[in-house]
Amino acid sequence: MTTRLESLDEATVRSDGLLRFFLLAYALMWTCFFIVAFTGISARGLLGSILLLTGAFAPGLSATCLTARADGKTGVKALLGPVLQWRVSAKFYSFALVYMVAIKLGAAAIHRLGTGAWPRFGETPLYLIPVAIAISTPFQAGEEVGWRGYALPRVASRFGLGRASLILGLIWGCWHLPQFFVRGADTYQQSFPVFVLQVAALSVAFAWVYARTNGSLLLTMLLHASINNSKDIVPSAVPNETGTLGFKVSLISWITLGLLWACAVYFLVKMRGLVLVTSPVVAQPRGPSNGT
């Protein structure tokens, strides 16, 4: 089975810009976030907010800059176009909205069956979650343009879609390291290794949605926003934890991890034989030709 993507040409997919992309995305995000983490700048203040927002947009900014340099306006248009690609089956909108909710409620049910007690539930009113998702979705372009729009097709061209989703998931997860040192963040001093394992599993689901929606970044943005804003209906964080590099997490976190990987295995099986096929994009001329 093949999925047709019209946004990237073969030369672009095979380009050597991947390493530069990862280095830029890491350098910009880590610099901005570590400045906030270790200089006493308040994450809630104006300067702190600007630094954190800039860092969060590092993948998209890096991808856009590299694409503009390599392929000019035509390449940038092709890279950003899928952000508005909304004409996909309604079932994928439903999936994006309820995936993490289903995982978390399933984890809560397993916790209840296994221990006889319900886990702690979040305090945010449920009616606010859809509002938060709607507000958050456009901002997810800051990551999704980079991770899925730029990096995934390139990694997949070398390793296949399934393995690419795992490789990118580990890179994506490790990119978040500075968040675990920013006071006030929900990841502050939580288990970073378990987080990376969760992100790697989520990356497989993102790749499946991306492929099945013909490369729609809008759907991965919606999935990203939904995960961020619904994951705490059953919180996994351990209050006052200080083991950033350890594996001390709540039982609900382990159950969630197990469910995420069970789903990841399913998506990996479904992605077998699924290929991202690209069509030519005419690059802009770069200057006078040597020919006649």
N, C-alpha and C positions, 0 to 999 in steps of 0.2 A: 504493500500500500504506500502511496506517496501523497504528500501534502504539498500543494503548490504555494510558494511564497513569491510575490512579485517585487519585493523590496530591495533585494540585493543581487548583484551580478556575481558570476563565478569568480572573477578575479578578486573582487572585494572579499568574498568568503575565504579565499585561499591566502589572503594577504598576511603579512607578518606583523600586523598591528596588535595582535592579541597581547603580547608581553607588554608592550607600551601601554595598552589600555589598562591592564591589571595594575601595573606600577603607578600609573597616574591616579587611578581610582583609589588605591590604597594610600598613596602619598597625600592626596588632598584630604581624604576623610580622616586619616589618622592624625594629620597635623592639626586640623580644626578641632577634632574631638579631644585630643590629648591636651591642647592648649586650655580648653575649658576644664578638663579633669584635673590638671595639675598646677594651674596658675591662680586659682581662687576666683576666676570669673564665674559669675552666677549663670547657670544654665537658663534661668528665667529672665535674666536681664536682656537688654537690647543687643549688646555685643555678643553675649553668649548665644542668643537665639540666632543671630546672623551666622555665627561660626558653625553652629550645629546644623542649620539649614543648608549651608554651603557644603558641609561634609556629607550630609545625606544625599545631596544632588551630585556627588562626585562621579558616580558611574555614568550618569546621563551626560554631564558636562564633558567628561573625558571622551566618551564615545562620539559626541557631536563635534568636538574639536578635531579629533583624529580623522573623522569622516570628512569634515570640511577641508582639511589639509590634503587628503588623498583624492577626494572625488568632487570637491566643490559643492555648489548649491544643489546639483542634481542628487548627489549622494546624501546630503543632509535631508532633502525632501523625502527621499526613499526611506531613510532611517526613521524619521519622525512621523511619516504618514500613518503607520499602523496604530499610533496613539488614538486616532479618530476612527479606527476600523470597527464599527459597531454592528455591522450586519452579519451576525452569526446566530446560530440556533439558540432559542430561549433556554434550552437545557443547560447551556454553558454559563449563562447568567445565573441560573439557579444554583449550579454547582459552585460557582465562585462565591456566592453569597452564603451558602449553608455548609460548605466543606468543613471549616473549623468548628462551627457550631455543632455539627454532627460528631466530630472527633471528640470535642470536649464533653458533650452530653453522654456519649458512649463511654468515655473514660470515667465519668461520674457514676454511671450505672454499674460498670465493672467494679469500681471502688466499693459501691454499696453491697454488691453480691459477695465480694471477697472479704470485707471487714465488718459488714453489718451496719455500717454508718455511712452517711453521705459526706462527701468532702465539703470543704468550705466553698460557698458560692460567692460570686462577685457582688458588689454593692451598687454598681452602675445600673440605673433603670434601663430595662430592655428597650424601651421605646427610643432611647437616645442612640442606640447602636446604629440603626439605619441612617440617622442623621450624621453621625460621625463618619460612617463609611462614605456617604455622599460627599462630604467635605474633604475627606482624606484622599479619595481616589485620584484626583488630578495631580496631587503631589507625588504620587507613586511613580510618575513618569521619571522622576529624578533617579530612581534606581532601575526601573524596568527598561527604559531606553538602552541602558548600558548592559544589564545582565542578560535580558532576553533578546532585545533588539539587535545589539551589537555582538555580544560574546557567544550566545548559544549557537547561532548558525555556524560560526567559525569553528567552535570546538566540535560541534556535531559533524562538520565536514571531515574531521580528522579521526574521530573516535566513534562515530555513530551517535544517534540521539540519546539512547539509554545511558551509555557510559558518559556522554557529555553532560547529561543532567546531574549525574553524581559528582563528576569532577567540578563542575561549576558550583554545585551546592556546597562543597567543601571550601572552595575559594570564597564564595559569597558569605558563608558562615563565619570564616576567620576574619573577613573584612570588618565584622561587627565588634571585634575585640575592644576598641576604645570605649564603647558604650558601657562596658562592665565596670568602668572606673569613673563614670560621670554621675555625681551625686544627684539624686532625684529621678534618674532613669529607672524604669521598671526592671532593668537587667542589672542594676548596680550590685556588684559583689555576689551575683548568683553564679551557678555553675556554667562556665563557658564551654567546656567540652560537651556537656549534654546539649547545650544550645546548638552547637555546631552539628551534632548528630540530628537534631530536629530539623534544622535548616536544610541539611543534605536531603532528608526525606521529603521535605516540602518542595525542594527544587525539582524533584521528579514530577510532582503534581503540576508545578508551573510549566514544565516542559511539555507535558501531555496536553494541557490546556492550550498552550501556544501552538503546538502542532495541529491539534484538532480544530482550531479556529482560524486556520490558514494564516498564522502569524499575527493575530490581533494582540497588540500591546494593551489595548483598552481592557481586554478581559483579564490579562495578567495583573494589570493595575487594580482592577476591581477585586480580584482574588487577594492581592497583597493588602489592600485596604481592609477587606473583610477579616482577614487573619489578624491584623494588628488590632482591630477594634472589637473583635468578638472572643479572642483567646482568653480573656479574663472573666468570662462568665463562670468559669471554674478555674480560679487562679492556680498557677503552678509554683509561683515564687515561694521561697522559704523566708519568712520574716527575719530580719536582722542577720542574714547569712553573710559570711565573710570568706567563703571558700571559692574564689573565682576560678582557680585552676583545678579544683577538686570535683568529685562526683556526688557530693552530698546534695540531694534534691528531694522533693516531696514524693510520696507514693503516686500522687496524681500525675506528676511529671513523668515518672517511669511508665505509667500506663499510657499516657498520651504519646510518649515516644514509641511504644510498642505498636499502637494503632497507626501512627503515622508511617511506620516502616511496613506494616502489613499492607497499607494502601499503596505505598511506594512500590512494593513488589508487584502488586496487581498492575499498576501503571507501567512498570518496566516490561511486564509480559505483553501488555496491550501495545506497547511501542515497538515491539520486535518487528522488523521489516518496515517500520515507518521512516520515511526518508524526507528530509526537507529539500525540495527541488526548487531551484531559483531560476529566474529568467534574466536575460541580458538587460542591463541598464546602460544607456549611452553616457559615458563620462564627458564632462566638459573639457574642451580643449585647454591645454596648459600654456600654449604659446605658439610661436611660429613653427611650422613643420619643416623638417629637413628635406622633405620631398618637394616636387614641383607643384 
